[in-house]
């Protein structure tokens, strides 16, 4: 079985990309593969922000992240990208703050890196 590292680079308004990431992760786990971590980078760091005010019938990115976290996937948030975008790091539930060096180490230990833009 393979091990994967996933990265997400798009903003929460791009629901298609987040849906694709979630489907990939769920399918990979169901097939016995491992997901070492998901790394939020560039505008993807906005997914970690708790400042969503959504109607009950709208897609909820926070629920996707909760579900992925419950499946045992480590969620990493790029500290530099988050800080540049004004994300309050203390408010980011389920996410570990890390840098590109940590991401590079995770990617080097995985069989594949899959990028979602």
ABEGO torsion letter per residue (X at the ends): XBBBBBBBABBAABAAAAAAAAAAAAAAAAAGBBBABBBBBEAAAAAABAABBBBAABBBAAAAAAAAAAAGBBBBBBAAAAAAAGBBAAABBGBBBBBAAAAAAAAAABABBBBBX
